[in-house]
Amino acid sequence: MNKNLFESGSAAVKRSARSSGGRYAWCAASIMRWRRFCNFCENLDVKSIADIDYEIVALYAESISSCSISTRHNYISVINVVMRILKSHWVPVSPRRLAGEKRSFVNSNPVIIDRRLVHKIASQLTESNHPLLASVVNLGFYFGLRRREAALLELKNALHEAEQFGWIDIVRGTKGGRGRSVQRRVPVDEHQLAILKGMCEFLGERRCLVPEDQTYKKFSDYISSELLPVLKANGVSRLHNLRAAYACNRYQKISGFVAPRNQSDPLLLASSCADTHAREIITGELGHGRIEIVSSYVGRKVRKK
């Protein structure tokens, strides 16, 4: 492998991560993917960034055709990240075009997680001396936050915003650093406000859930080792399902209909107009840039007039 090619690309990935507020896991995964591309380039005698063009990336995409579609998308996307930083006139390559198929974001498996189950899980965690993890669960279910967003949320600021404006703006820990450039307001009702107040009282002077003597990575490992087993024991396969439950609950509140993912009767679905309206709002609240991704949370797009 060409060491200079790898190191210059790795530095670009780290620069992108720093500008977006850290993103340790993304950075590590991207460097791994860039290393694989550098190994491929060595076989073609590609030794510098200047030698990389669309044809090289297309050949690389063909070489990883045995991987899943999502994996191919990720491997190609990291090339765009690096090349945009290191090659001023780089024209981004479309992962969809080179992967050969369009990614499907539709999820039709019902997600049935209600307040009673979340309260049960949070109580179990608190009773077993893991109150911080109970907060992670509540932030996922009631506010639609990802693992990193929940861990890094500045709770006192969030409480102030909720009391003043009726919403909180998610800034720290957002995917791709979107929270620093795109306002993401999550509405807050009285029940959510009470949850925020309880968290702030418990944390005292601390800013967020991550203890001051811990890194985010260490806290994330703590979530994986202690929280995920409890979720699975209660029928919740992964943390992301709490975000899906939030999205489905918001869909029902906005549209007045059960989310398509949880509704088997096509006669009981929202109109196409109401469906689109709900998805547009939820897209912003979840921190996504494309409305079609919401299908992985609430189910297939409604075509009903």
BELWO-V855939 format. One line per field, one symbol per residue. ss: DSSP state (a for helix, b for strand, c for the rest). phi: phi as a letter, one per 20 degrees, with the letter a starting at -180 (. if undefined). A space follows every 10 residues. Layout:
BEGIN
ss->???
phi->???
END
This chain:
BEGIN
ss->ccaaaaaaaa aaaaaaaaac cccaaaaaaa aaaaaaaaaa aaacccccaa accaaaaaaa aaacccccaa aaaaaaaaaa aaaaaacccc ccccaaaaac cccccccccc ccccaaaaaa aaaaaaaccc aaaaaaaaaa aaacccaaaa aaccaaaaaa aaaaacbbbc ccccaaaaaa ccccbbbcca aaaaaaaaaa aaaccccccc cccccaaaaa aaaaaaaaaa aaacccccca aaaaaaaaaa aaaaacccca aacccaaacc caaaaaaaaa aaaaaacccc aaaaaaaacc ccccc
phi->.fffffffff fffffffffd nolgffffff ffffgfffff fffemedbgf eecgffffff gffdffffff ffgfffffff gfffeecgdf egeegffffn befdefcdfg cdcdffffff fffgfffemc ffffffffff fecmefgfff fdgeffffff fffednbcde denffmmffe ccfcedfcdf ffffffffff fffmefebff gfecefgfff ffffedegff gffdndfbfg fffffgffff gfffencfgg fdceeffdef fgffffgfff ffgffendec ffffffddof fedfe
END
